[in-house]
């Protein structure tokens, strides 16, 4: 456990806007609440709350801005690697050089951070930090202003010293990581690199006795590779070698000058302020959050293996369930194709204007009697059984369309509720049993967590996001239907042809009838009267026969138009596009946390959240 306390830092110096809006901070608060509710004062609860406290301190350190915008260059490494010697070379000739203690001295100052620069950092902690004034002119010129930090050993056996060094790692923009040649294969460098995620890291290999060592290049390459693997969001530069001047014939001044020249070439392009902006803090916050999730997962897995396994199985089933339920929206192949055909016919009818009479009327009739087109011709010719069959088919189609709309609105919710009960019943029961067992092990104070609902049969979980999925599914269906329907210009041309067919055949008897009627009217008006026999008296059967003879060709043409509108190529293509887009929509809603399993019992929700918190990033973002 770290020895720092929140009071040792001023949270007002942190970027409060970033902290308040950062999902990582909300996630941490949710973990703390869940651990308190579920684990209480148990050993597992104490360890989880300890992890939360450490993580909270790490976040506060990262969010702090104590250097008024200038870059912080921290010299880090294990004890006895030559960190203080390098710091003295950077400020060589200044009064601060003499004040920098040796890393091997056994006085109090070796336990503190040494800040060196023209201005001290804000909120200096006198117990663990010390400031040495040094004008910028007396510091080695790396191409920009910076504040130098000499740290104690970050892996010191004294936890307080190690924590002090790691505090510098959290605040630094640039890390100069010093390690001796004989320590290149040590895992200490990897640990320090992980803590320096999101920063610029310069490895310095000290005390190189033989620059022609055959294994030196391989060890350096392996070192850089390990550092880059440990800090993928950081920038690891090429290592700088400093010879062991106690063994080689070279003066310490010459060795330090050569090292500083190389360090100058590496740092100069980076000391332009871009390493101290919000981007660096966000990267480091994300890295700290990832480490916290991993530690949380390992801690809970160690203390609660049975409960963790139960939650993992529950989550596996819960991840598959939304997709399986959601796919029922589109149905099987036959039902989806039938729906596409129905909408293509309806769209054709809608796009056909009412002025195209009676062609549009025939389209409406055929749309209602789809499935009975083989009887349409007979029904038009007066066959009573065919007329009854067509009427029955129309009524059945209307009823089926209404039932389909009702099922679309309410059926999915019923199916999801039933699926949650059937498929998640066993894993939920195992989860509850494991949780109850944990509660009873922890003592009477926590036994009431699940006792209140032990006798209820109400559904403890439900699938959230059904309404959003239904809305998106409807939009996808409509968009694909619009994409595969006929163009308006084509619909208008076909309507013109169908209407022309009818009136071309029907116009002759109508013109003849109206011609006789007008002639009789003229004679009657000229003679100021006359017998009614002058006016034509056409038989009804003749008019009906003329109507049927005109309607039948138009009906056959309308059948062909509808058949073309719902041709198999368009239907199959629309079906595939609907399924593909539907799959993408389900996946996106699951990733966004909209379509997921939610708990009716808040205490069970806390338990499931806590055991799932370290599983992945998507889980950790859940804060409601």
C-alpha positions as CSV (number, residue, x, y, z in Angstrom):
1,X,0.0,0.0,0.0
2,X,1.4,3.4,-0.9
3,X,2.3,5.8,1.9
4,X,0.9,8.9,0.1
5,X,-2.3,10.4,1.3
6,X,-4.7,12.4,-0.8
7,X,-4.0,15.4,1.4
8,X,-0.4,15.4,0.3
9,X,-1.5,16.8,-3.1
10,X,-3.8,19.5,-4.0
11,X,-6.6,18.1,-6.2
12,X,-7.5,21.6,-7.3
13,X,-4.3,21.5,-9.4
14,X,-5.6,18.6,-11.4
15,X,-7.4,19.0,-14.6
16,X,-10.8,18.8,-13.1
17,X,-12.7,19.1,-16.3
18,X,-10.9,16.1,-17.7
19,X,-11.3,14.1,-14.5
20,X,-15.0,14.8,-14.2
21,X,-15.7,13.8,-17.8
22,X,-13.3,10.9,-18.0
23,X,-15.1,7.5,-18.0
24,X,-12.1,6.0,-16.1
25,X,-12.9,8.1,-13.1
26,X,-16.6,7.2,-13.1
27,X,-15.6,3.5,-13.6
28,X,-13.4,3.7,-10.5
29,X,-16.2,5.2,-8.4
30,X,-18.5,2.4,-9.6
31,X,-16.0,-0.3,-8.6
32,X,-15.6,1.2,-5.2
33,X,-19.3,1.3,-4.6
34,X,-19.8,-2.3,-5.9
35,X,-16.9,-3.6,-3.7
36,X,-18.3,-2.0,-0.6
37,X,-21.8,-3.4,-1.3
38,X,-20.9,-6.9,-2.3
39,X,-17.6,-7.7,-0.5
40,X,-17.9,-5.5,2.5
41,X,-15.0,-5.9,5.0
42,X,-13.9,-9.2,3.7
43,X,-10.2,-9.8,2.7
44,X,-11.2,-9.6,-1.0
45,X,-13.1,-6.3,-0.3
46,X,-10.1,-4.8,1.4
47,X,-7.7,-5.8,-1.4
48,X,-10.1,-4.3,-4.0
49,X,-10.5,-1.1,-2.1
50,X,-6.7,-0.9,-1.8
51,X,-6.4,-1.2,-5.5
52,X,-8.9,1.5,-6.0
53,X,-7.1,3.8,-3.6
54,X,-3.8,3.2,-5.4
55,X,-5.4,3.8,-8.8
56,X,-7.1,7.0,-7.6
57,X,-3.7,8.3,-6.4
58,X,-2.1,7.4,-9.7
59,X,-4.8,9.3,-11.6
60,X,-4.4,12.3,-9.4
61,X,-0.6,12.4,-10.0
62,X,-1.1,12.1,-13.8
63,X,-3.7,14.9,-13.8
64,X,-1.5,17.2,-11.7
65,X,0.3,20.1,-13.5
66,X,2.9,21.4,-11.1
67,X,5.5,22.7,-13.6
68,X,3.5,25.7,-15.1
69,X,3.6,24.2,-18.6
70,X,7.4,23.4,-19.0
71,X,8.6,19.9,-19.7
72,X,9.6,17.7,-16.8
73,X,12.7,15.6,-17.5
74,X,13.0,12.8,-14.9
75,X,16.1,10.7,-14.4
76,X,14.9,7.3,-13.2
77,X,16.3,3.9,-12.6
78,X,17.1,1.4,-9.9
79,X,19.4,2.4,-7.0
80,X,23.1,2.6,-7.8
81,X,22.8,3.0,-11.6
82,X,24.4,6.5,-11.9
83,X,21.3,8.7,-11.9
84,X,22.7,11.4,-9.6
85,X,26.0,11.5,-11.5
86,X,24.1,12.2,-14.8
87,X,22.0,14.9,-13.1
88,X,25.2,16.6,-11.9
89,X,26.6,16.6,-15.5
90,X,23.5,18.3,-16.8
91,X,23.9,21.2,-14.3
92,X,27.7,21.0,-14.2
93,X,29.3,24.2,-13.0
94,X,26.3,25.5,-11.2
95,X,25.7,25.8,-7.4
96,X,23.1,23.1,-7.7
97,X,25.7,20.5,-8.8
98,X,27.2,20.5,-5.3
99,X,23.8,20.1,-3.6
100,X,22.8,17.0,-5.5
101,X,23.4,14.1,-3.1
102,X,25.0,10.9,-4.2
103,X,22.7,8.0,-4.8
104,X,24.6,5.9,-2.4
105,X,24.6,8.4,0.5
106,X,22.7,7.3,3.6
107,X,21.2,10.6,4.6
108,X,17.6,11.8,4.5
109,X,17.9,13.6,1.1
110,X,18.4,10.3,-0.8
111,X,14.8,9.5,0.1
112,X,13.4,12.6,-1.7
113,X,12.8,13.9,-5.2
114,X,15.4,16.5,-6.2
115,X,13.7,19.2,-8.4
116,X,16.3,21.4,-10.3
117,X,15.4,24.4,-12.4
118,X,14.8,28.1,-12.5
119,X,11.3,27.8,-10.9
120,X,10.1,25.3,-8.2
121,X,7.1,23.1,-8.8
122,X,3.9,24.0,-7.1
123,X,2.8,22.4,-3.9
124,X,6.3,21.2,-2.9
125,X,6.1,18.5,-0.3
126,X,9.0,19.2,2.0
127,X,8.9,15.7,3.5
128,X,9.5,13.9,0.2
129,X,10.7,16.6,-2.2
130,X,13.5,19.1,-2.4
131,X,14.1,22.0,-4.7
132,X,17.5,23.2,-5.9
133,X,17.5,26.6,-7.8
134,X,19.4,26.6,-11.1
135,X,19.2,29.2,-13.8
136,X,18.3,28.0,-17.3
137,X,21.7,29.4,-18.5
138,X,23.5,27.0,-16.0
139,X,21.5,23.9,-17.3
140,X,22.5,22.0,-20.4
141,X,20.7,23.4,-23.4
142,X,18.3,20.7,-24.8
143,X,16.4,23.1,-27.1
144,X,13.7,24.3,-24.6
145,X,12.9,25.0,-21.0
146,X,12.6,22.1,-18.7
147,X,12.6,21.1,-15.0
148,X,15.0,18.4,-14.1
149,X,14.0,15.7,-11.5
150,X,16.6,13.4,-9.9
151,X,14.7,10.5,-8.4
152,X,15.6,7.9,-5.7
153,X,15.6,4.2,-6.7
154,X,12.1,3.3,-8.1
155,X,12.7,-0.3,-7.1
156,X,14.2,0.4,-3.7
157,X,13.3,-2.1,-1.0
158,X,12.1,0.8,1.1
159,X,8.5,1.2,-0.1
160,X,8.4,4.9,0.7
161,X,11.4,5.6,-1.5
162,X,10.0,3.5,-4.3
163,X,6.7,5.4,-4.1
164,X,8.5,8.7,-4.2
165,X,10.3,7.7,-7.4
166,X,7.2,6.4,-9.0
167,X,5.5,9.7,-8.3
168,X,8.0,11.4,-10.6
169,X,7.3,8.8,-13.2
170,X,3.6,9.9,-13.2
171,X,4.4,13.6,-13.7
172,X,7.3,13.4,-16.2
173,X,7.1,14.3,-19.9
174,X,10.5,12.8,-20.6
175,X,12.1,9.8,-18.9
176,X,15.9,9.3,-19.0
177,X,16.1,5.7,-17.8
178,X,19.6,4.9,-16.5
179,X,20.8,1.3,-16.2
180,X,24.2,-0.2,-15.8
181,X,25.6,-2.5,-18.5
182,X,25.5,-5.5,-16.2
183,X,21.8,-4.8,-15.5
184,X,20.6,-4.7,-19.1
185,X,18.7,-8.0,-18.8
186,X,17.0,-7.1,-15.5
187,X,13.2,-6.9,-15.5
188,X,13.5,-3.6,-13.6
189,X,13.7,-1.7,-16.8
190,X,10.5,-3.3,-18.1
191,X,8.6,-2.4,-14.9
192,X,9.8,1.2,-15.1
193,X,8.8,1.4,-18.8
194,X,5.3,0.3,-18.0
195,X,5.0,3.2,-15.6
196,X,6.3,5.6,-18.2
197,X,3.6,4.8,-20.8
198,X,2.7,7.8,-23.0
199,X,6.1,9.6,-22.5
200,X,9.3,10.0,-24.3
201,X,11.8,7.4,-23.0
202,X,15.6,7.7,-23.5
203,X,17.6,4.6,-22.3
204,X,21.1,5.4,-21.1
205,X,23.4,2.4,-20.6
206,X,26.0,3.3,-18.0
207,X,29.4,1.7,-17.1
208,X,30.1,0.0,-20.5
209,X,33.5,-1.6,-19.9
210,X,34.0,-2.8,-23.5
211,X,32.3,-1.0,-26.4
212,X,33.3,-3.9,-28.7
213,X,31.5,-6.4,-26.6
214,X,29.9,-8.9,-29.0
215,X,26.7,-9.2,-26.9
216,X,26.3,-5.5,-26.3
217,X,24.3,-4.8,-29.5
218,X,22.1,-7.7,-29.0
219,X,21.4,-6.8,-25.4
220,X,20.7,-3.2,-26.4
221,X,18.2,-4.3,-29.1
222,X,16.5,-6.6,-26.6
223,X,16.3,-3.8,-24.1
224,X,14.6,-1.4,-26.5
225,X,12.3,-4.2,-27.7
226,X,11.2,-4.9,-24.1
227,X,10.7,-1.2,-23.4
228,X,8.6,-0.7,-26.5
229,X,6.5,-3.8,-25.7
230,X,5.9,-2.6,-22.2
231,X,5.0,1.0,-23.3
232,X,3.4,0.7,-26.7
233,X,2.0,4.3,-26.4
234,X,5.4,5.7,-25.5
235,X,8.3,6.7,-27.7
236,X,11.5,4.8,-26.9
237,X,14.6,6.4,-28.5
238,X,17.9,4.8,-29.3
239,X,20.0,4.0,-26.3
240,X,23.1,6.2,-25.3
241,X,26.2,4.3,-24.1
242,X,28.4,5.8,-21.4
243,X,31.8,4.1,-21.0
244,X,33.1,3.0,-17.6
245,X,35.8,5.6,-17.3
246,X,37.3,3.8,-14.2
247,X,38.3,1.0,-16.6
248,X,38.7,2.6,-20.0
249,X,41.2,5.4,-20.6
250,X,38.8,8.2,-20.8
251,X,38.1,11.2,-18.5
252,X,34.7,11.5,-16.8
253,X,34.3,15.0,-18.4
254,X,34.9,13.7,-21.9
255,X,32.5,10.8,-21.2
256,X,29.7,13.1,-19.9
257,X,30.2,15.6,-22.8
258,X,29.9,12.9,-25.4
259,X,26.7,11.6,-23.6
260,X,25.2,15.1,-23.3
261,X,25.8,15.8,-27.0
262,X,23.9,12.6,-28.0
263,X,21.2,13.4,-25.5
264,X,20.9,16.9,-26.9
265,X,20.4,15.5,-30.5
266,X,17.7,13.2,-29.3
267,X,15.7,15.6,-27.0
268,X,15.9,18.8,-29.1
269,X,13.1,17.8,-31.5
270,X,10.8,16.9,-28.7
271,X,11.2,19.8,-26.3
272,X,8.6,22.0,-28.1
273,X,5.7,21.6,-25.6
274,X,3.7,19.0,-27.3
275,X,4.6,16.4,-24.8
276,X,2.9,18.3,-21.9
277,X,-0.6,18.6,-23.4
278,X,-3.8,16.8,-22.7
279,X,-3.0,14.1,-25.2
280,X,-0.1,12.8,-23.1
281,X,-2.2,12.8,-20.0
282,X,-5.0,10.9,-21.7
283,X,-2.7,8.3,-22.9
284,X,-1.2,7.8,-19.5
285,X,-4.7,7.8,-17.9
286,X,-5.8,5.1,-20.3
287,X,-2.7,3.0,-19.6
288,X,-3.2,3.4,-15.8
289,X,-6.9,2.3,-16.2
290,X,-5.8,-0.8,-18.2
291,X,-3.4,-1.8,-15.5
292,X,-6.0,-1.3,-12.8
293,X,-8.5,-3.5,-14.7
294,X,-5.9,-6.2,-15.0
295,X,-5.0,-6.0,-11.4
296,X,-8.7,-6.1,-10.4
297,X,-9.4,-9.1,-12.5
298,X,-6.4,-11.0,-11.1
299,X,-7.3,-10.1,-7.5
300,X,-11.0,-11.1,-7.8
301,X,-10.0,-14.3,-9.6
302,X,-7.6,-15.2,-6.8
303,X,-10.0,-14.5,-4.0
304,X,-13.3,-15.6,-5.6
305,X,-12.6,-18.2,-8.3
306,X,-16.0,-19.9,-8.1
307,X,-17.9,-16.6,-8.3
308,X,-15.7,-15.4,-11.1
309,X,-16.2,-18.5,-13.2
310,X,-20.0,-18.3,-12.7
311,X,-20.0,-14.7,-13.9
312,X,-17.8,-15.5,-16.9
313,X,-20.3,-18.2,-18.0
314,X,-23.2,-15.9,-17.4
315,X,-21.5,-13.2,-19.5
316,X,-20.7,-15.6,-22.3
317,X,-24.4,-16.6,-22.6
318,X,-25.5,-13.0,-22.1
319,X,-23.3,-11.8,-25.0
320,X,-24.8,-14.4,-27.4
321,X,-28.4,-13.9,-26.2
322,X,-29.0,-10.3,-27.6
323,X,-27.8,-11.4,-31.0
324,X,-30.0,-14.5,-31.1
325,X,-33.1,-12.6,-30.0
326,X,-32.4,-9.6,-32.2
327,X,-32.0,-11.8,-35.3
328,X,-35.6,-12.9,-34.8
329,X,-36.6,-9.4,-36.0
330,X,-35.8,-10.4,-39.6
331,X,-37.1,-13.9,-39.2
332,X,-36.3,-16.9,-41.4
333,X,-35.6,-16.7,-45.1
334,X,-39.2,-17.3,-46.2
335,X,-40.8,-14.8,-43.9
336,X,-38.2,-12.1,-44.7
337,X,-38.6,-12.7,-48.4
338,X,-42.4,-12.6,-48.1
339,X,-42.1,-9.3,-46.2
340,X,-39.8,-7.8,-48.9
341,X,-42.2,-8.9,-51.7
342,X,-45.1,-7.4,-49.8
343,X,-43.4,-4.1,-49.3
344,X,-42.2,-3.9,-53.0
345,X,-45.8,-4.4,-54.1
346,X,-47.0,-1.8,-51.7
347,X,-44.4,0.7,-52.8
348,X,-45.3,0.1,-56.4
349,X,-48.9,0.9,-55.6
350,X,-48.0,3.9,-53.6
351,X,-45.8,5.4,-56.3
352,X,-48.6,4.9,-58.9
353,X,-50.7,8.1,-58.9
354,X,-54.5,7.9,-58.7
355,X,-55.0,9.6,-62.1
356,X,-54.0,6.4,-63.8
357,X,-57.5,4.9,-63.5
358,X,-58.4,2.1,-63.5
359,X,-54.8,0.7,-63.8
360,X,-54.1,1.8,-60.2
361,X,-57.3,0.1,-59.0
362,X,-56.2,-3.1,-60.6
363,X,-52.8,-2.9,-58.9
364,X,-54.6,-2.5,-55.5
365,X,-56.8,-5.5,-56.2
366,X,-53.9,-7.7,-57.3
367,X,-51.9,-6.6,-54.2
368,X,-54.8,-7.8,-52.0
369,X,-55.2,-11.0,-53.9
370,X,-51.6,-12.0,-54.1
371,X,-51.4,-15.8,-53.8
372,X,-54.7,-16.1,-55.8
373,X,-53.6,-14.7,-59.1
374,X,-54.4,-18.0,-60.8
375,X,-58.0,-17.4,-60.0
376,X,-58.2,-13.7,-60.8
377,X,-59.0,-14.2,-64.5
378,X,-61.8,-16.6,-63.6
379,X,-63.1,-14.2,-60.9
380,X,-63.2,-11.4,-63.4
381,X,-65.2,-13.5,-65.8
382,X,-67.9,-14.1,-63.1
383,X,-67.0,-17.5,-61.6
384,X,-68.6,-17.5,-58.1
385,X,-66.2,-19.9,-56.5
386,X,-63.3,-17.9,-57.8
387,X,-64.8,-14.7,-56.6
388,X,-65.3,-16.2,-53.1
389,X,-61.7,-17.5,-53.1
390,X,-60.3,-14.1,-54.1
391,X,-62.3,-12.4,-51.4
392,X,-61.2,-14.9,-48.8
393,X,-57.5,-14.5,-49.9
394,X,-57.8,-10.7,-49.6
395,X,-59.3,-10.9,-46.1
396,X,-56.6,-13.4,-45.1
397,X,-53.8,-11.2,-46.4
398,X,-55.2,-8.2,-44.6
399,X,-55.4,-10.2,-41.4
400,X,-51.8,-11.5,-41.8
401,X,-50.4,-8.0,-42.4
402,X,-52.1,-6.8,-39.2
403,X,-50.8,-9.7,-37.2
404,X,-47.3,-9.1,-38.6
405,X,-47.3,-5.5,-37.5
406,X,-48.6,-6.5,-34.1
407,X,-45.9,-9.1,-33.7
408,X,-43.2,-6.5,-34.8
409,X,-44.4,-4.2,-32.1
410,X,-44.9,-6.6,-29.2
411,X,-43.5,-10.0,-30.2
412,X,-39.8,-9.2,-29.8
413,X,-40.2,-8.0,-26.3
414,X,-42.1,-11.2,-25.3
415,X,-39.5,-13.4,-27.0
416,X,-36.7,-11.6,-25.3
417,X,-38.3,-12.0,-21.9
418,X,-38.9,-15.7,-22.5
419,X,-35.3,-16.2,-23.8
420,X,-33.8,-14.5,-20.8
421,X,-35.7,-16.8,-18.5
422,X,-35.0,-20.0,-20.5
423,X,-31.4,-19.5,-21.5
424,X,-30.1,-17.4,-18.6
425,X,-32.0,-19.2,-15.9
426,X,-29.4,-21.8,-15.1
427,X,-26.3,-19.5,-15.1
428,X,-28.2,-16.8,-13.1
429,X,-29.1,-19.5,-10.6
430,X,-25.4,-20.6,-10.3
431,X,-24.3,-17.0,-10.0
432,X,-26.9,-16.3,-7.2
433,X,-25.9,-19.5,-5.4
434,X,-22.2,-18.6,-5.5
435,X,-23.0,-15.1,-4.3
436,X,-25.1,-16.3,-1.4
437,X,-22.4,-18.7,-0.4
438,X,-19.9,-15.8,-0.4
439,X,-22.3,-13.6,1.7
440,X,-22.8,-16.4,4.3
441,X,-19.0,-16.9,4.5
442,X,-18.5,-13.2,5.2
443,X,-20.8,-13.1,8.2
444,X,-24.3,-12.0,9.3
445,X,-23.8,-8.4,8.4
446,X,-23.7,-9.2,4.7
447,X,-26.2,-12.1,4.7
448,X,-29.1,-9.7,4.0
449,X,-27.8,-8.8,0.5
450,X,-29.8,-11.5,-1.3
451,X,-32.3,-12.5,1.4
452,X,-34.8,-9.9,0.4
453,X,-35.4,-11.4,-3.0
454,X,-34.9,-15.0,-2.2
455,X,-38.5,-15.8,-2.3
456,X,-39.5,-13.8,-5.4
457,X,-40.1,-15.3,-8.8
458,X,-39.8,-12.0,-10.7
459,X,-37.4,-11.8,-13.5
460,X,-34.1,-10.7,-12.2
461,X,-32.7,-9.6,-15.6
462,X,-34.0,-8.2,-18.9
463,X,-32.6,-7.4,-22.3
464,X,-32.2,-3.6,-22.7
465,X,-32.1,-1.8,-26.0
466,X,-35.0,-3.6,-27.7
467,X,-36.7,-0.4,-28.7
468,X,-33.5,1.0,-30.2
469,X,-33.0,-2.2,-32.1
470,X,-36.6,-2.3,-33.4
471,X,-36.3,1.3,-34.6
472,X,-33.0,0.7,-36.4
473,X,-34.3,-2.5,-37.9
474,X,-37.3,-0.7,-39.3
475,X,-35.1,2.0,-40.8
476,X,-32.9,-0.6,-42.4
477,X,-35.9,-2.4,-43.9
478,X,-37.3,0.8,-45.3
479,X,-34.0,2.0,-46.7
480,X,-33.4,-1.3,-48.5
481,X,-36.9,-1.4,-49.9
482,X,-36.5,2.1,-51.3
483,X,-33.2,1.1,-52.8
484,X,-34.6,-2.0,-54.6
485,X,-38.0,-0.6,-55.7
486,X,-38.7,0.7,-59.2
487,X,-37.7,4.2,-60.2
488,X,-40.6,6.7,-60.3
489,X,-40.1,7.4,-64.0
490,X,-40.4,3.7,-64.7
491,X,-43.5,3.4,-62.6
492,X,-45.1,6.3,-64.4
493,X,-44.4,4.9,-67.9
494,X,-45.8,1.5,-66.9
495,X,-48.9,3.2,-65.5
496,X,-49.3,5.1,-68.7
497,X,-49.1,1.9,-70.7
498,X,-51.6,0.0,-68.5
499,X,-54.1,2.9,-68.6
500,X,-53.7,3.1,-72.4
501,X,-54.5,-0.6,-72.8
502,X,-57.7,-0.3,-70.9
503,X,-59.0,2.8,-72.5
504,X,-58.0,1.8,-76.0
505,X,-60.2,-1.3,-75.7
506,X,-63.0,0.4,-73.8
507,X,-63.2,3.6,-75.8
508,X,-64.9,2.0,-78.9
509,X,-68.2,0.9,-77.2
510,X,-68.2,4.1,-75.1
511,X,-67.7,6.3,-78.1
512,X,-70.4,4.4,-80.0
513,X,-72.8,4.6,-77.1
514,X,-72.2,8.3,-76.5
515,X,-72.5,8.9,-80.3
516,X,-76.0,7.4,-80.5
517,X,-77.0,9.2,-77.3
518,X,-75.8,12.6,-78.5
519,X,-77.5,12.1,-81.9
520,X,-80.8,11.3,-80.2
521,X,-80.5,14.3,-78.0
522,X,-79.9,16.6,-81.0
523,X,-83.0,15.2,-82.8
524,X,-85.1,15.6,-79.7
525,X,-84.0,19.2,-79.1
526,X,-84.6,20.1,-82.8
527,X,-88.0,18.6,-82.9
528,X,-89.0,19.9,-79.6
529,X,-89.8,16.4,-78.4
530,X,-89.9,12.9,-79.6
531,X,-90.2,9.3,-78.6
532,X,-87.9,7.9,-76.0
533,X,-87.1,5.0,-78.4
534,X,-84.6,7.3,-80.1
535,X,-82.2,6.9,-77.1
536,X,-80.0,3.8,-77.0
537,X,-80.8,1.1,-74.5
538,X,-77.6,-1.0,-74.2
539,X,-77.9,-4.4,-72.4
540,X,-76.0,-4.7,-69.2
541,X,-74.4,-7.9,-70.3
542,X,-73.0,-6.0,-73.3
543,X,-71.4,-3.3,-71.1
544,X,-70.1,-5.9,-68.6
545,X,-68.6,-7.9,-71.5
546,X,-67.0,-4.8,-72.8
547,X,-65.6,-4.0,-69.4
548,X,-64.2,-7.5,-68.9
549,X,-62.7,-7.5,-72.3
550,X,-60.9,-4.2,-71.5
551,X,-59.9,-5.1,-68.0
552,X,-58.4,-8.5,-68.7
553,X,-55.5,-7.3,-70.9
554,X,-54.8,-4.5,-68.4
555,X,-54.9,-7.0,-65.5
556,X,-52.5,-9.3,-67.2
557,X,-50.2,-6.4,-67.8
558,X,-50.5,-5.3,-64.2
559,X,-49.6,-8.9,-63.1
560,X,-46.5,-8.7,-65.2
561,X,-45.5,-5.4,-63.7
562,X,-46.0,-6.6,-60.1
563,X,-44.1,-9.8,-60.9
564,X,-41.2,-7.7,-62.2
565,X,-41.3,-5.4,-59.2
566,X,-40.9,-8.3,-56.9
567,X,-38.5,-10.4,-59.0
568,X,-36.3,-12.9,-57.2
569,X,-33.1,-11.0,-58.0
570,X,-34.2,-7.9,-56.2
571,X,-35.8,-9.8,-53.3
572,X,-32.7,-11.9,-52.7
573,X,-30.4,-8.9,-52.9
574,X,-32.6,-6.9,-50.5
575,X,-32.8,-9.8,-48.1
576,X,-29.0,-10.2,-48.0
577,X,-28.5,-6.5,-47.5
578,X,-31.1,-6.4,-44.7
579,X,-29.4,-9.3,-42.9
580,X,-25.9,-7.8,-43.3
581,X,-26.9,-4.4,-42.0
582,X,-28.9,-5.9,-39.3
583,X,-25.8,-7.9,-38.1
584,X,-23.7,-4.7,-38.1
585,X,-26.4,-2.8,-36.2
586,X,-26.6,-5.5,-33.5
587,X,-22.8,-5.6,-33.1
588,X,-22.6,-1.8,-32.8
589,X,-25.4,-1.6,-30.3
590,X,-23.7,-4.3,-28.2
591,X,-20.4,-2.5,-28.4
592,X,-22.0,0.8,-27.3
593,X,-23.7,-1.0,-24.4
594,X,-27.2,-0.2,-25.6
595,X,-28.2,-3.8,-26.4
596,X,-27.2,-5.8,-23.3
597,X,-28.4,-7.7,-20.3
598,X,-29.4,-5.5,-17.4
599,X,-30.4,-6.4,-13.9
600,X,-33.6,-5.5,-12.0
601,X,-31.9,-6.1,-8.7
602,X,-29.3,-3.3,-8.0
603,X,-27.4,-5.5,-5.6
604,X,-27.1,-8.3,-8.1
605,X,-26.1,-5.7,-10.7
606,X,-23.3,-4.5,-8.5
607,X,-22.0,-8.1,-8.0
608,X,-22.1,-8.9,-11.7
609,X,-20.4,-5.5,-12.6
610,X,-17.6,-6.0,-10.0
611,X,-16.8,-9.5,-11.2
612,X,-16.9,-8.4,-14.9
613,X,-15.1,-5.1,-14.4
614,X,-11.7,-6.3,-15.3
615,X,-12.8,-8.4,-18.3
616,X,-12.4,-5.8,-21.1
617,X,-12.6,-2.1,-21.9
618,X,-16.2,-2.2,-22.9
619,X,-17.2,-3.5,-19.6
620,X,-15.2,-0.9,-17.7
621,X,-17.0,1.9,-19.5
622,X,-20.3,0.9,-18.0
623,X,-21.0,3.3,-15.2
624,X,-24.8,3.4,-14.9
